[in-house]
Amino acid sequence: MNHTKSAIIDAFWQLLEERPYTKITVRDIVELCQVNRNTFYYHFHDIPELLETTIKSDVDQIIQTNGHFGSPTDCLIPIVERCLKRKKAMLHIYRSVKRDIFQSELERIILYTVTQYVHTVTKDLNIPSEDKTILIQYYKCCLLGYTLDWLDKNMNFDLLKSVTRITDLIGDSLKQAFLELSESSRT
C-alpha cells in the first residue's frame, strides 16, 4: 500500500476514535492527513469505500500475522486485541449505518480462524469433510454470536475469559466428538 493511501487510512482511524462514523467528512480526512480532495478521490470513491477498504485491510493483516490456532480462544485473541486497541473506533463503526460491512468482515475473520482451528485439530483424524463443515459453521456461529454480544455491551466484559471458561468446560467433549466422528467414519 502506498504512503498516501496509508496516511488517509490512518487519518480515518484517528477520526473514528474521536467521533461517530456518520460525523466524519472527506474534508476532515484530507485536512488531517494534509492531502487535497482529489488525492482522496484518487484512492477512494467515497467514505463508505474507505471504511470497507480499511476494515478489510485490518482483517487481512490479522489473518496474515495469525495463521494457526490451537483452541477456540486462540481464534479470538487477535480479534479482541485489535478491537480493544481501537475500542472507540470499532464501536463507532459497529453502531453506524455501515455496521453490515463491519459484521461481514468480522464473520470472515472468525470463519477463517475457526476453519484453521478445526483443520488443525482434525488433521490426523478421518472425519468426513461435511462433518468438518458442520463443526466449522457451529464454532463460527458461537464465536460470532459471543463477539457481537460483547460489542452490543460496549466491550464491557472479558470476552476471552468467558470463551476460555467455555472451552475448559466443553473442551474434552469436543475432543471426544472429534474422535467419535473419526471412528464412525472408519466403520
C-alpha positions as CSV (number, residue, x, y, z in Angstrom):
1,M,0.0,0.0,0.0
2,N,1.4,3.4,-0.9
3,H,2.2,6.1,1.6
4,T,-0.6,8.5,0.7
5,K,-3.3,5.7,0.9
6,S,-1.9,4.6,4.3
7,A,-2.0,8.2,5.5
8,I,-5.6,8.5,4.6
9,I,-6.5,5.3,6.3
10,D,-4.5,6.3,9.4
11,A,-6.3,9.7,9.5
12,F,-9.6,7.8,9.2
13,W,-8.8,5.6,12.1
14,Q,-7.8,8.6,14.2
15,L,-11.1,10.4,13.4
16,L,-13.1,7.2,14.2
17,E,-11.5,7.3,17.6
18,E,-12.8,10.8,18.1
19,R,-16.3,10.8,16.6
20,P,-19.0,8.6,15.1
21,Y,-18.6,7.4,11.5
22,T,-21.5,9.5,10.3
23,K,-19.8,12.7,11.5
24,I,-16.6,12.2,9.5
25,T,-16.3,14.1,6.2
26,V,-13.8,13.9,3.4
27,R,-12.8,17.4,4.4
28,D,-11.9,16.2,7.9
29,I,-9.8,13.4,6.5
30,V,-7.9,15.4,3.9
31,E,-7.2,18.2,6.5
32,L,-5.9,15.7,9.0
33,C,-3.5,13.9,6.6
34,Q,-2.7,17.1,4.6
35,V,-3.7,16.0,1.2
36,N,-6.2,17.5,-1.2
37,R,-9.7,16.2,-2.0
38,N,-8.6,15.0,-5.4
39,T,-5.9,12.8,-3.8
40,F,-8.6,11.3,-1.6
41,Y,-10.8,10.6,-4.5
42,Y,-7.9,9.1,-6.5
43,H,-7.6,6.4,-3.8
44,F,-11.3,6.1,-2.7
45,H,-14.6,6.7,-4.4
46,D,-16.2,7.8,-1.1
47,I,-16.0,7.3,2.7
48,P,-18.0,4.0,2.6
49,E,-15.4,2.6,0.2
50,L,-12.6,3.9,2.6
51,L,-14.4,2.2,5.5
52,E,-14.7,-1.1,3.6
53,T,-11.0,-1.0,2.5
54,T,-9.9,-0.1,6.0
55,I,-11.7,-2.9,7.7
56,K,-10.7,-5.5,5.0
57,S,-7.1,-4.4,5.3
58,D,-7.2,-4.7,9.0
59,V,-8.7,-8.2,8.8
60,D,-6.2,-9.3,6.2
61,Q,-3.4,-8.2,8.4
62,I,-4.8,-10.1,11.4
63,I,-5.1,-13.2,9.2
64,Q,-1.6,-12.9,7.8
65,T,0.1,-12.5,11.2
66,N,-2.0,-15.2,13.0
67,G,-2.1,-18.2,10.8
68,H,-2.5,-21.1,13.2
69,F,-4.7,-21.5,16.2
70,G,-4.6,-24.2,19.0
71,S,-8.0,-23.5,20.6
72,P,-11.2,-21.6,20.1
73,T,-9.9,-19.0,22.5
74,D,-6.8,-18.6,20.3
75,C,-9.1,-17.8,17.4
76,L,-10.5,-14.8,19.2
77,I,-7.3,-13.3,20.8
78,P,-6.1,-11.3,17.8
79,I,-9.6,-10.1,17.0
80,V,-10.3,-9.0,20.6
81,E,-6.9,-7.4,20.9
82,R,-7.4,-5.4,17.7
83,C,-10.9,-4.3,18.8
84,L,-9.6,-3.2,22.2
85,K,-6.7,-1.3,20.7
86,R,-9.2,0.7,18.7
87,K,-12.2,0.4,21.0
88,K,-13.9,3.8,20.3
89,A,-13.4,3.4,16.5
90,M,-14.7,-0.1,16.5
91,L,-17.8,0.9,18.5
92,H,-18.4,3.9,16.2
93,I,-18.3,1.6,13.2
94,Y,-20.4,-1.1,14.9
95,R,-23.1,1.5,15.8
96,S,-23.1,3.1,12.4
97,V,-25.3,2.6,9.3
98,K,-22.3,0.7,7.8
99,R,-22.5,-2.0,10.6
100,D,-23.1,-4.6,7.9
101,I,-19.6,-4.1,6.4
102,F,-18.0,-4.5,9.9
103,Q,-20.1,-7.5,10.7
104,S,-19.4,-9.2,7.4
105,E,-15.6,-8.8,7.9
106,L,-15.9,-9.9,11.5
107,E,-17.7,-13.1,10.2
108,R,-15.0,-13.6,7.6
109,I,-12.1,-13.4,10.1
110,I,-13.9,-15.7,12.6
111,L,-14.7,-18.2,9.8
112,Y,-11.1,-18.2,8.7
113,T,-9.7,-18.7,12.2
114,V,-12.2,-21.4,13.1
115,T,-11.5,-23.2,9.8
116,Q,-7.8,-23.1,10.7
117,Y,-8.6,-24.4,14.1
118,V,-10.8,-27.3,13.0
119,H,-8.4,-28.4,10.3
120,T,-5.5,-28.3,12.8
121,V,-7.4,-30.4,15.4
122,T,-8.8,-32.9,12.9
123,K,-5.8,-33.2,10.5
124,D,-4.8,-36.7,11.8
125,L,-8.4,-37.9,12.1
126,N,-10.6,-39.4,9.5
127,I,-13.5,-37.1,9.6
128,P,-15.7,-36.5,6.5
129,S,-15.5,-33.1,5.1
130,E,-19.2,-32.5,5.5
131,D,-18.8,-33.1,9.3
132,K,-15.9,-30.7,9.4
133,T,-18.0,-28.1,7.6
134,I,-20.8,-28.5,10.2
135,L,-18.2,-28.1,13.0
136,I,-16.8,-25.0,11.4
137,Q,-20.2,-23.5,11.0
138,Y,-21.1,-24.3,14.6
139,Y,-17.9,-22.7,16.0
140,K,-18.2,-19.7,13.7
141,C,-21.8,-19.0,14.9
142,C,-20.8,-19.4,18.5
143,L,-17.8,-17.2,18.4
144,L,-19.6,-14.6,16.1
145,G,-22.5,-14.5,18.5
146,Y,-20.3,-14.1,21.5
147,T,-18.3,-11.3,19.8
148,L,-21.5,-9.5,18.7
149,D,-22.9,-9.7,22.2
150,W,-19.6,-8.3,23.5
151,L,-19.9,-5.4,21.1
152,D,-23.5,-4.8,22.0
153,K,-22.4,-4.5,25.6
154,N,-19.7,-1.9,24.6
155,M,-16.9,-4.5,25.1
156,N,-17.5,-4.2,28.9
157,F,-17.0,-7.9,29.8
158,D,-14.0,-10.1,29.5
159,L,-14.8,-12.0,26.3
160,L,-11.6,-14.0,26.3
161,K,-12.2,-15.1,29.9
162,S,-15.7,-16.2,29.0
163,V,-14.6,-18.1,25.9
164,T,-11.7,-19.7,27.8
165,R,-14.1,-20.9,30.5
166,I,-16.5,-22.4,28.0
167,T,-13.6,-24.1,26.2
168,D,-12.4,-25.5,29.5
169,L,-16.0,-26.8,30.3
170,I,-16.7,-28.4,26.9
171,G,-13.1,-28.9,25.6
172,D,-13.0,-32.6,26.4
173,S,-16.4,-33.2,25.0
174,L,-15.3,-31.6,21.7
175,K,-12.2,-33.7,21.5
176,Q,-14.4,-36.8,22.2
177,A,-16.8,-35.8,19.4
178,F,-13.8,-35.5,17.0
179,L,-12.6,-38.9,18.0
180,E,-16.1,-40.4,17.7
181,L,-16.6,-38.9,14.3
182,S,-13.3,-40.3,13.2
183,E,-14.1,-43.8,14.4
184,S,-17.7,-43.8,13.0
185,S,-16.4,-42.8,9.5
186,R,-14.0,-45.8,9.6
187,T,-16.8,-48.2,10.0
